[in-house]
Amino acid sequence: MPQATESAAMPWLRRLGVTTPELVVVTDGRILAPHEPTFGPPWVVKPDIVGGGKGPAGLVHICRSSDELSAAVAATLRCGTPAVVEEYVEGGECCLSIALDEISYGAVVRASVAGGVGFDARQAAAVKVRLSEGLHDHEVVSLLDRADVKDRQLRSALAHALQILWTAFCAAEAVLVEVNPFRWDEQRLVAVGVAVEFDPHGRAAARGFRPDVLVEPVIAPHKAPSPREIAVREADAAEPHRPGVAFIELDGDVAYLISGRGAGLVGLDYLYEYGVLPACYLDASPGAGSAKVQALFRSALSVPGIRGALFGAAVLNLVDARELAQEFIQAAEAAGFDAGHVPTVVRLAGPHEAEAREMLKAGLPGALVLDRAASLEDACDLLISAMGRAPQAWEGFAR
């Protein structure tokens, strides 16, 4: 189906009345002029591809200096795509999505106060709307209530943006209009990521409401799931009554076991920014159960070629930290993972965290176990430093 790249979708949203960042497109034949960009720093650099193609693979760079900007643009161009340089927008992340539902001859409208790279909009609150009846105010109110949007200013901004997106969805005969994420800085709701798809058989009048430039997506060859991805899927399917888990194997060499979607994605971005490539992305909700958590942890620690491991959870994690520690120790033993030879940094917080740290020190000899005074960035820095040392040096470093 026809889709729009970042450089085409953002101006389209702006014409509709949605606030978007300033941006400049850089190609091999169109370099940045000395006065460009006229906004920032910092800047965001991303490939000029369709919004749904980014995934959790670290393709987005945050640059705080001209040298970082030049390097990020050059790296993006080497991937064979133009580079979009955007204004960096601070704020919390949320998302809105409207997707065609052919079964009910309507649309599924979703909203969430979470968002960002790797967030699946299907996890958001949703209402079904018949195209012939339109999106009414009471449905918007119900949706935002389900999404637990409490801030009155944010509710008003999301409601306004949703009505704009609904009008465009219908007028352009879209299949998908998804803004993920919006950034909210207490004053502005800014769309910083967008995916749009349109009915290829839409009426000529509908095509006039679409972005100026559309492309037919290139379908990548199907990548068979790895044995570790299959193991997690099977464990997840075996207990459908429990919260779900997810495991995505990447091309890096760091076993990445950070629970909590926000913290997980922040850590991913931080590692990529310093050239460290995670071997996986995982997600689990409280209550997933031992079998699912074990499958996640064992899979992460069993990816071939692992040179380091980072394990932890958010400070506000509600799971007993002792349970997480025990699951990790058992998974490491089952996977044959040796923290004495593979640099392993743990930053675990939550209920009973002090006891959990002592369990990890005893059950995972060689691991560097940090307390909550250390930030996630601190843990990443220590891992990056440790991975540059010889195994013997790491053993001394860990103590």
C-alpha positions in Angstrom: 0.0 0.0 0.0 1.2 3.5 -0.7 3.1 5.0 2.3 4.9 8.3 3.0 8.4 8.8 4.1 9.3 10.9 7.1 10.1 14.0 4.9 6.7 13.7 3.2 4.6 12.8 6.2 5.7 15.6 8.5 4.8 18.5 6.2 1.5 16.7 5.5 0.7 16.6 9.2 1.7 20.2 9.6 -0.7 21.2 6.8 -3.5 19.4 8.6 -2.8 21.4 11.7 -0.7 19.1 13.8 2.5 20.6 15.3 5.7 18.9 14.0 9.4 19.5 14.4 11.4 21.6 12.0 13.4 19.4 9.6 16.0 19.4 6.8 16.5 16.5 4.4 20.1 15.6 3.5 21.1 13.4 0.5 24.3 12.6 -1.3 23.6 15.4 -3.7 22.1 17.9 -1.2 24.5 18.5 1.8 23.9 20.7 4.8 24.7 24.4 4.0 26.9 26.2 6.6 23.9 27.9 8.1 21.9 24.7 8.4 20.1 23.6 10.3 18.6 26.8 11.7 17.3 25.0 14.7 19.0 23.2 17.6 21.2 21.7 18.9 20.3 19.1 19.9 19.2 17.5 16.7 17.6 14.1 15.8 18.9 12.3 12.7 16.9 9.4 11.2 16.6 7.7 7.8 14.0 9.0 5.4 12.0 5.9 5.3 8.4 5.0 5.9 7.6 5.5 9.6 6.7 1.9 10.2 10.1 0.7 9.2 12.2 2.0 12.0 11.6 -0.7 14.6 13.8 -1.0 17.8 17.0 -1.1 15.8 18.8 2.1 16.9 18.3 4.0 13.6 17.6 7.2 15.4 20.5 9.4 16.6 20.4 12.3 19.0 23.2 14.7 18.3 24.4 17.5 20.6 27.3 18.9 18.6 28.1 19.6 15.0 30.6 16.7 14.9 28.0 14.3 16.2 25.5 15.6 13.6 28.0 15.2 10.7 28.8 11.6 11.9 25.2 10.6 12.2 24.3 12.1 8.8 27.2 10.3 7.2 26.2 7.0 8.9 22.6 7.3 7.7 23.7 8.1 4.1 25.9 5.0 4.1 22.8 2.9 4.7 21.5 4.0 1.3 18.8 6.4 2.5 18.5 10.2 2.7 18.9 11.6 6.2 16.2 13.6 8.0 17.6 16.1 10.5 14.9 17.2 12.9 14.5 19.6 15.8 14.8 17.7 19.0 11.7 18.0 21.2 11.7 17.4 24.9 8.8 15.9 26.8 6.9 12.8 27.7 5.8 10.3 25.0 2.3 9.3 24.0 0.7 8.1 20.8 -2.5 8.1 18.7 -3.4 5.6 16.0 -6.3 5.1 13.6 -6.3 1.8 11.6 -8.8 0.4 9.2 -10.8 -2.6 10.5 -12.2 -4.3 7.4 -14.1 -6.9 9.4 -16.3 -4.3 11.1 -16.2 -1.9 8.1 -14.9 0.8 10.5 -11.7 1.9 12.2 -9.9 1.1 15.4 -8.9 4.3 17.2 -6.2 3.9 19.8 -4.6 6.2 22.4 -1.8 5.7 25.0 0.2 7.7 27.4 3.2 5.5 26.4 4.9 5.5 23.1 8.2 5.6 21.3 10.5 3.2 19.5 9.4 -0.4 20.0 6.0 0.5 21.4 3.2 -1.6 19.9 0.1 0.5 19.4 -2.0 -2.6 19.8 -1.2 -2.3 23.6 -3.0 1.0 23.7 -6.6 1.7 24.8 -9.0 1.3 21.8 -12.5 2.0 20.6 -14.1 0.9 17.3 -15.8 3.5 15.2 -18.0 3.1 12.1 -16.8 5.2 9.2 -20.3 6.0 8.3 -21.0 7.5 11.7 -17.8 9.4 12.4 -15.8 9.9 15.6 -18.0 11.6 18.2 -16.9 13.6 21.3 -18.2 11.0 23.7 -16.1 8.3 22.0 -13.0 10.5 22.3 -13.7 11.0 26.0 -14.2 7.3 26.5 -11.0 6.5 24.7 -8.9 9.0 26.8 -10.5 7.7 30.0 -9.5 4.1 29.0 -6.0 5.4 28.3 -5.9 6.9 31.8 -5.0 10.4 30.5 -5.5 12.5 33.6 -3.8 15.8 32.7 -6.5 18.2 31.5 -4.2 20.1 29.1 -2.9 16.9 27.6 -6.4 15.5 27.2 -7.5 18.6 25.4 -4.4 18.5 23.1 -4.9 14.8 22.3 -8.6 15.2 21.7 -7.9 18.1 19.2 -5.2 16.1 17.4 -7.3 13.0 17.2 -10.2 14.9 15.5 -7.7 16.3 13.0 -6.2 12.8 12.3 -9.7 11.3 12.0 -10.7 13.9 9.4 -7.6 13.2 7.4 -8.0 9.5 7.7 -11.4 9.6 6.2 -10.7 12.3 3.5 -7.5 10.6 2.3 -9.0 7.1 2.5 -6.2 5.9 4.7 -5.6 2.4 6.0 -3.4 3.7 8.9 -2.5 7.0 10.4 -0.4 6.6 13.5 1.6 9.3 15.3 4.1 7.5 17.6 5.3 9.2 19.5 3.8 12.6 20.2 6.0 14.6 22.6 4.2 16.6 25.3 6.2 19.3 27.1 3.2 20.6 29.2 2.6 23.2 26.5 3.0 21.7 23.0 1.9 18.3 21.6 4.4 17.6 18.8 4.3 14.7 16.4 7.9 13.4 16.1 7.2 10.0 14.5 4.5 9.1 12.0 3.4 6.1 9.9 0.7 6.5 7.2 -0.7 4.0 4.7 -3.4 4.6 2.1 -5.8 2.5 0.1 -4.2 2.0 -3.3 -7.6 2.0 -5.0 -8.8 5.2 -3.4 -10.8 7.7 -5.3 -9.0 10.5 -7.2 -10.6 13.0 -4.8 -9.1 11.1 -1.8 -5.6 11.2 -3.3 -5.7 14.9 -3.3 -5.7 14.9 0.5 -2.6 12.7 0.8 1.0 13.6 1.2 2.7 15.0 -1.9 5.1 12.1 -2.3 4.1 8.4 -1.7 6.1 5.2 -2.1 5.3 1.6 -2.4 7.1 -0.2 0.4 9.8 -2.6 -0.4 9.1 -5.9 1.3 12.2 -7.3 3.0 12.9 -11.0 2.7 11.3 -12.9 5.5 13.7 -13.6 8.3 13.0 -16.9 10.0 12.7 -16.6 13.8 15.7 -17.8 15.8 15.5 -20.8 18.1 15.5 -18.4 21.0 12.6 -16.3 19.6 10.7 -19.6 19.1 11.4 -20.7 22.6 9.9 -17.4 24.0 6.9 -17.6 21.8 6.2 -21.1 22.9 6.5 -20.2 26.5 4.2 -17.3 26.0 1.6 -19.3 24.2 1.7 -22.1 26.9 0.3 -19.7 29.5 -2.2 -17.4 27.7 -3.9 -16.4 31.0 -0.7 -14.7 32.1 0.6 -11.3 30.9 2.5 -11.7 27.6 6.3 -11.5 27.0 8.2 -10.6 23.9 11.7 -11.3 22.6 13.4 -9.8 19.5 16.8 -11.0 18.5 19.1 -8.3 17.1 22.5 -8.3 15.4 24.6 -7.1 18.4 26.7 -8.9 21.0 25.3 -7.5 24.4 22.7 -9.5 26.2 20.2 -6.7 27.0 17.8 -7.6 29.9 16.3 -4.3 31.0 12.7 -4.6 32.0 10.3 -1.7 31.8 9.4 -0.3 28.4 10.6 3.3 29.0 13.8 2.3 30.7 14.4 -0.4 28.2 14.2 1.9 25.2 16.3 4.6 26.9 19.0 2.1 27.5 18.9 0.8 24.0 19.3 4.4 22.6 22.2 5.1 25.0 24.1 1.9 24.0 23.6 2.6 20.3 24.8 6.1 20.7 28.1 4.8 22.0 28.5 2.2 19.3 27.5 -0.8 21.4 25.1 -3.2 19.7 22.5 -5.1 21.8 21.8 -8.7 20.9 18.2 -8.5 21.9 15.2 -6.5 23.1 12.8 -8.1 25.6 9.6 -7.1 27.4 7.7 -8.6 30.2 4.9 -7.3 32.4 4.5 -8.1 36.1 2.8 -11.4 36.7 4.2 -13.1 33.5 5.3 -16.0 35.7 8.5 -18.0 36.1 8.3 -20.1 32.9 8.0 -17.0 30.7 10.6 -15.0 32.5 13.0 -18.0 32.4 12.5 -18.3 28.7 13.3 -14.6 28.2 16.4 -14.6 30.3 17.8 -17.9 29.0 17.2 -16.8 25.4 19.0 -13.5 26.0 22.0 -15.1 27.6 22.2 -17.8 24.9 22.5 -15.6 21.9 25.7 -16.7 20.1 28.8 -14.4 20.4 27.7 -12.6 23.6 30.5 -10.3 24.9 28.6 -8.5 27.7 25.4 -8.5 29.6 23.3 -5.7 31.1 20.5 -6.7 33.5 18.1 -4.6 35.5 14.7 -3.0 36.2 13.2 0.4 36.8 13.2 1.9 40.3 9.4 1.9 40.3 9.2 -1.8 39.3 6.6 -3.5 41.5 8.0 -7.0 41.1 9.8 -8.4 44.2 13.5 -7.8 43.3 14.4 -11.1 45.0 12.3 -13.0 42.5 13.9 -11.3 39.5 17.4 -12.0 41.0 16.6 -15.7 41.5 15.2 -16.0 38.0 18.3 -14.4 36.5 20.6 -16.6 38.5 18.8 -19.8 37.4 18.6 -18.7 33.8 22.4 -17.9 33.8 23.1 -21.4 35.1 20.8 -23.1 32.6 22.3 -21.1 29.7 25.9 -21.9 30.9 26.5 -18.2 31.2 29.7 -17.2 33.2 29.6 -13.7 34.5 33.2 -14.1 35.6 34.4 -14.1 32.0 31.6 -12.2 30.2 31.3 -8.6 31.6 28.0 -8.4 33.4 26.5 -5.3 35.0 23.4 -5.5 37.1 21.4 -2.5 38.3 18.3 -3.8 40.1 15.8 -1.8 42.1 12.4 -2.5 43.6 10.9 -4.1 46.7 13.6 -6.0 48.7 16.3 -4.8 46.5 19.1 -4.9 49.1 18.5 -8.7 49.6 18.3 -9.2 45.9 21.7 -7.6 45.4 23.2 -9.9 48.0 21.6 -12.9 46.2 23.1 -11.8 42.9 26.6 -11.3 44.3 26.5 -14.8 45.8 24.8 -16.5 42.9 26.5 -14.7 40.0 30.2 -14.5 40.9 32.0 -11.9 38.9 29.0 -9.7 38.1 29.2 -6.0 39.0 26.0 -5.4 41.1 25.0 -1.7 41.5 22.6 -0.1 43.8 19.9 2.5 43.0 22.3 5.3 43.4 23.7 4.3 40.0 21.6 5.4 37.0 20.9 3.3 34.0 23.4 5.4 32.1 26.0 4.7 34.8 25.4 0.9 34.3 25.8 1.3 30.5 29.1 3.3 30.9 30.5 0.6 33.2 29.6 -2.2 30.8 31.1 -0.3 27.9 34.3 0.2 29.9 34.4 -3.4 31.0 33.9 -4.8 27.5 37.2 -3.1 26.5 39.1 -5.0 29.1 40.7 -8.5 29.0 38.7 -11.2 30.8 41.3 -11.3 33.6 41.1 -7.5 34.0 37.3 -7.8 34.2 37.5 -10.2 37.0 39.4 -7.7 39.1 37.2 -4.9 37.9 34.1 -6.7 39.0 35.3 -7.1 42.5 
